Amino acid sequence: MGVGRFFQRFWKKQTNDPRIADYIQKHFNYRPGDTTLYTQALRHSSAVKRGATGVHGSNERLEFLGDAVLDVIVAEYLYQEHEGLSEGELTKMKAKVVSRKMLNMVGDKLEISEYLIARLGKQPVHRSMIGNALEALIGAIYLDKGYEFTAKKVLALLKDNGIDKRVHTVTDFKSKLHEWCQKRKVSLSFEVIRENPIVDAPDRYEIVAFVDGDALGRGKGKSKKSAEQQAAREACEAIAE
């Protein structure tokens, strides 16, 4: 068999593989409209014929798209769920959720390595390939079903893998500080020392966290909640020194 005919049969098999539709049904609970997009999302560059583009290309372009879609989905979710937090706090939260470690972990649970199309010889699948393929799958879902559908599926997936717990443990410094004070039987209080009369001011409230009477943290924010979180974070850093 000539090389050209071999690749022709290889690509036909990969783009029409019924396993891909079954895989999406199993892990995302719906049947894909365009299976070729999902096949491409699972195709690593090592398995791409030289010069191949479009649905016969690697998952790199879909990865680029999926990364952007994931950012919007997570940013929108955090914005709606944590109204009082500042831009900086939301940015840190989002970074934790869309981290490579998180994506690799979710990709493992989705068994992506079992369906990844790659030619690595004796080399094992690199961890980053799992997370990259997950982002590419998100890009494929977006092109196939649109944003609203994608957001619903991705958020369900992230919640199943502890997005809320992950965000809480990273950002709730006030609870962390409260637990620390309870264990040591010392007092904790938050005092508003300045309040801007302009309702929409970004730093409307300035709050100090007092631990056993000592001012250990100071925070500013549009809401009392966000200012308290910043003050608590500064206090947590102080007691950790």
C-alpha positions in Angstrom: 0.0 0.0 0.0 1.4 3.4 -0.9 2.0 6.1 1.8 -0.7 8.4 0.3 -3.3 5.6 0.4 -2.3 4.6 4.0 -2.8 8.2 5.3 -6.1 8.5 3.4 -7.5 5.4 5.1 -6.0 6.5 8.4 -7.7 9.8 8.4 -11.0 8.4 7.2 -11.0 6.0 10.1 -10.1 8.6 12.7 -12.7 11.2 11.5 -15.5 8.6 11.4 -14.6 6.7 14.6 -17.9 5.9 16.3 -16.1 5.6 19.6 -15.8 9.4 19.8 -19.6 9.9 19.7 -19.9 7.2 22.4 -17.2 8.9 24.5 -19.0 12.3 24.4 -22.3 10.7 25.3 -20.7 8.9 28.2 -18.8 11.8 29.8 -20.9 14.8 28.6 -24.3 13.2 28.3 -25.3 14.3 24.8 -24.7 13.2 21.2 -22.4 15.4 19.2 -23.7 17.0 16.0 -20.4 17.1 14.2 -18.2 14.2 15.3 -15.2 15.4 13.3 -14.7 18.4 15.6 -14.3 16.1 18.6 -12.0 13.8 16.8 -9.8 16.8 15.9 -10.0 17.9 19.6 -8.4 14.6 20.6 -5.7 14.6 17.9 -2.3 15.6 19.1 0.1 17.2 16.6 2.3 14.1 16.7 -0.5 12.2 14.8 -1.0 14.9 12.1 0.0 14.3 8.5 2.4 17.0 7.3 0.5 20.0 5.9 -2.8 18.7 7.1 -5.3 21.5 8.1 -9.0 21.8 9.0 -10.6 18.8 10.6 -7.5 16.8 9.6 -5.2 19.1 11.6 -4.1 18.9 15.2 -6.1 20.1 18.2 -4.0 23.2 18.7 -6.5 25.7 17.1 -9.4 24.2 19.1 -7.3 24.4 22.2 -6.8 28.1 21.6 -10.5 28.6 21.2 -11.5 26.4 24.1 -9.0 28.2 26.4 -10.8 31.5 25.7 -14.3 30.0 26.1 -13.3 28.4 29.4 -12.0 31.7 30.7 -15.3 33.5 29.9 -17.4 30.7 31.4 -15.4 30.7 34.7 -15.1 34.5 34.9 -18.9 34.9 34.4 -19.6 32.3 37.0 -17.3 33.8 39.6 -18.6 37.3 38.8 -22.1 36.3 39.5 -21.4 34.1 42.6 -19.0 36.4 44.4 -20.5 39.9 44.0 -18.5 41.6 46.7 -15.0 40.6 45.6 -12.5 42.8 43.8 -11.0 42.3 40.4 -7.8 41.1 41.9 -9.5 38.5 44.1 -11.6 37.3 41.2 -8.5 37.0 39.0 -6.8 34.8 41.6 -9.8 32.6 41.9 -10.1 32.1 38.2 -6.4 31.3 37.9 -6.9 28.5 40.4 -9.9 27.0 38.6 -8.4 27.1 35.1 -4.9 26.1 36.2 -3.0 23.4 34.3 -3.2 21.1 37.4 -6.9 21.4 37.6 -7.4 20.8 33.9 -5.1 17.8 33.9 -7.0 16.3 36.9 -10.4 16.8 35.2 -9.0 15.4 32.0 -7.8 12.3 33.8 -11.4 11.7 35.2 -12.7 12.1 31.6 -10.3 9.3 30.5 -8.9 11.6 27.8 -5.6 9.6 27.5 -7.6 6.5 26.5 -9.0 8.4 23.4 -6.1 10.7 22.6 -4.9 10.3 19.0 -1.1 10.5 19.2 2.0 9.0 17.8 4.5 9.1 20.6 6.4 5.9 20.1 7.6 4.6 23.4 7.1 7.9 25.1 4.3 8.2 27.6 1.5 10.8 27.3 2.7 14.0 28.8 0.5 15.5 31.5 0.1 18.8 29.6 -1.4 16.9 26.6 -4.4 15.9 28.8 -5.3 19.5 29.8 -4.7 20.8 26.3 -7.1 18.2 24.9 -9.7 19.1 27.4 -9.5 22.8 26.3 -9.8 21.6 22.7 -12.9 19.6 23.6 -14.4 22.7 25.1 -13.7 24.5 21.8 -15.4 21.7 19.9 -18.5 21.8 22.1 -18.7 25.5 21.6 -18.5 25.3 17.8 -20.9 22.4 17.7 -23.5 23.6 20.3 -23.0 27.3 21.0 -22.0 29.2 24.2 -25.0 28.6 26.5 -24.9 24.9 26.0 -21.1 24.8 26.5 -21.3 26.9 29.6 -23.9 24.6 31.1 -21.8 21.4 30.4 -18.5 22.9 31.5 -19.9 24.3 34.8 -21.5 21.0 35.6 -18.2 19.3 34.9 -16.2 21.8 37.1 -18.7 21.5 39.9 -18.5 17.8 39.9 -14.8 18.2 40.3 -15.0 20.6 43.3 -14.8 24.1 41.8 -16.7 25.7 44.7 -14.6 24.0 47.3 -11.4 24.9 45.5 -12.5 28.6 45.3 -13.6 28.6 49.0 -10.4 27.2 50.3 -8.4 29.8 48.4 -10.4 32.9 49.0 -12.2 32.7 52.3 -9.6 34.3 54.5 -12.2 35.5 56.9 -13.3 31.9 57.8 -9.7 30.8 58.0 -8.8 33.7 60.4 -12.0 33.0 62.5 -11.0 29.3 62.9 -7.4 30.3 63.9 -8.8 32.7 66.6 -11.3 30.1 67.9 -8.6 27.5 68.3 -6.5 29.9 70.3 -9.4 31.4 72.2 -8.6 35.0 71.1 -11.0 37.7 70.0 -11.6 38.7 66.3 -13.4 41.8 65.2 -13.7 43.9 62.0 -14.1 47.7 62.3 -15.1 50.1 59.5 -12.7 53.0 59.9 -13.7 54.9 56.7 -16.8 54.9 54.5 -17.0 56.8 51.3 -20.4 58.4 50.8 -20.2 57.7 47.0 -22.1 54.4 46.6 -20.2 53.2 43.5 -16.7 54.1 44.8 -14.3 51.1 44.2 -12.8 51.6 47.7 -16.0 52.6 49.5 -15.1 50.8 52.7 -11.9 50.6 54.6 -11.9 48.0 57.4 -9.4 46.9 60.0 -9.2 43.3 61.4 -8.4 43.2 65.1 -7.0 40.0 66.5 -6.9 39.9 70.3 -7.1 43.7 70.2 -4.2 44.2 67.8 -4.8 45.6 64.3 -3.3 42.9 62.1 -5.0 43.6 58.7 -6.4 46.4 56.7 -8.6 46.1 53.6 -10.5 48.3 51.1 -13.4 47.3 48.9 -16.6 48.3 47.2 -18.5 46.3 49.8 -17.9 45.5 53.4 -17.5 41.8 52.5 -14.7 42.4 50.0 -12.9 44.8 52.4 -13.2 42.3 55.2 -11.7 39.6 53.0 -8.7 41.8 52.2 -8.2 42.7 55.9 -8.5 39.0 56.9 -6.0 38.0 54.2 -3.5 40.6 55.5 -4.1 39.3 59.1 -3.6 35.7 58.0 -0.3 36.7 56.5 0.7 38.5 59.7 0.0 35.5 62.0 1.8 33.2 59.6 5.1 35.1 59.9 
